[in-house]
Amino acid sequence: MPSCLSTVKPTPVTVPAGDRLPVLSGTVQEPHDAAAGTDATTDALDHTGRVVLITGGTKGIGRVLVQRFLDWGAEVVTCGRTEPGDLPTSGARTAGFVAADVRDPDQAAALVDAAVQRHGRIDAVINNAGGAPAAEAATASPRFSESIVRLNLLAPLHVAQRANHHMQAGDGGVIVNIASVSAVRPSPGTAAYGAAKAGLLSLTSSLAVEWAPKVRVVGIIAGLIATEQAHLHFGDDDAQARVAATVPAGRLGTPEDLAQACRWLTSPLASYVSGSSVWLHGGGERPAFLDAVDG
């Protein structure tokens, strides 16, 4: 998945003739003033006219996020290391795409700049790119661990830094960092991932203080989410059913659950939510000692 970081000095977005930004594919509507606010007749969850950048949006949870924000009226830009065969569409609009590896700070900054150059603004960023294969901490190579931290902690920081530059110069905005329950409980087999996500939660609270009041920064602590690759994490259908039974809600989460949380957090309804993280885990996981007590 894509990712990025490094200290990028803010520079104007105006691009002189001959200079090149990443190629951005997709269709676009005329800019709309999304800063006009809402009144009693306006659906505050309608994202029409808002410009939303979603990292890692070519597959899995990210692709669902891109599709849903398009459905809710937003102009959406996403990224990946390679362009997919097709991009999500809604009506006459298609998501914009920038080829970028967000682990590279320069590519992360260029991604944000490309979105702003095309749409004239950026209202929301969802740092979705992330993940990690299983690896024993005792034997994981330094290179492997560093790559996990770069993707899950440094890349969101790089993207957020550049987005904040544009948001501070404009009407403000909101940055959503998608973390994981692995950040707040033991994460055996993905120790570096859990540590990076814990760092992302800390980063969220710090940036919210530094960048207030124009920019809100919030997190989502995602629980067990079922995707097309659920079998890699939770086993076959029977195993997934047993895992789901351990969740108080009686099921695994879905990408749609995550999308709806992002929809609210990026809307005016969450205007006082910043520096904190929303738990999206169906009630959590039953403590193991209870089963031991029950015998």
NORJO-V127930 format. One record per backbone hydrogen bond with DSSP energy under -1.0 kcal/mol. NH is the residue of the N-H (numbers start at 1). CO is the residue of the C=O. If there is no record, write none. Layout:
nh=NH co=CO
nh=NH co=CO
//
This chain:
nh=19 co=16
nh=25 co=97
nh=34 co=32
nh=42 co=39
nh=46 co=43
nh=47 co=72
nh=49 co=73
nh=50 co=47
nh=52 co=75
nh=53 co=124
nh=54 co=77
nh=55 co=126
nh=63 co=59
nh=64 co=60
nh=65 co=61
nh=66 co=62
nh=67 co=63
nh=68 co=64
nh=69 co=65
nh=70 co=66
nh=71 co=67
nh=72 co=68
nh=73 co=70
nh=74 co=69
nh=75 co=50
nh=77 co=52
nh=78 co=96
nh=80 co=98
nh=90 co=93
nh=93 co=90
nh=95 co=88
nh=96 co=76
nh=97 co=25
nh=98 co=78
nh=100 co=80
nh=104 co=3
nh=104 co=101
nh=105 co=5
nh=108 co=104
nh=109 co=105
nh=110 co=106
nh=111 co=107
nh=112 co=108
nh=113 co=109
nh=114 co=110
nh=115 co=111
nh=116 co=112
nh=117 co=113
nh=118 co=114
nh=119 co=115
nh=120 co=116
nh=123 co=51
nh=124 co=51
nh=125 co=174
nh=126 co=53
nh=127 co=176
nh=128 co=126
nh=135 co=189
nh=139 co=136
nh=140 co=136
nh=145 co=141
nh=146 co=142
nh=147 co=143
nh=148 co=144
nh=149 co=145
nh=150 co=146
nh=151 co=147
nh=152 co=148
nh=153 co=149
nh=154 co=149
nh=155 co=150
nh=157 co=153
nh=158 co=154
nh=159 co=155
nh=160 co=156
nh=161 co=157
nh=162 co=158
nh=163 co=159
nh=164 co=160
nh=165 co=161
nh=166 co=162
nh=167 co=163
nh=168 co=164
nh=169 co=165
nh=172 co=167
nh=173 co=214
nh=174 co=123
nh=175 co=216
nh=176 co=125
nh=177 co=218
nh=178 co=127
nh=179 co=220
nh=181 co=222
nh=183 co=180
nh=184 co=181
nh=190 co=187
nh=194 co=190
nh=195 co=191
nh=196 co=192
nh=197 co=193
nh=198 co=194
nh=199 co=195
nh=200 co=196
nh=201 co=197
nh=202 co=198
nh=203 co=199
nh=204 co=200
nh=205 co=201
nh=206 co=202
nh=207 co=203
nh=208 co=204
nh=209 co=205
nh=210 co=206
nh=211 co=207
nh=215 co=211
nh=216 co=173
nh=218 co=175
nh=219 co=276
nh=220 co=177
nh=221 co=278
nh=222 co=220
nh=223 co=280
nh=226 co=253
nh=230 co=227
nh=232 co=229
nh=233 co=230
nh=234 co=230
nh=235 co=231
nh=240 co=236
nh=241 co=237
nh=242 co=238
nh=243 co=239
nh=244 co=240
nh=245 co=241
nh=246 co=243
nh=247 co=244
nh=249 co=282
nh=250 co=247
nh=253 co=224
nh=258 co=254
nh=259 co=255
nh=260 co=256
nh=261 co=257
nh=262 co=258
nh=263 co=259
nh=264 co=260
nh=265 co=261
nh=266 co=262
nh=267 co=264
nh=270 co=267
nh=271 co=268
nh=273 co=270
nh=275 co=217
nh=278 co=219
nh=280 co=221
nh=284 co=281
nh=286 co=246
nh=290 co=287
nh=292 co=288
nh=293 co=289
nh=294 co=290
//
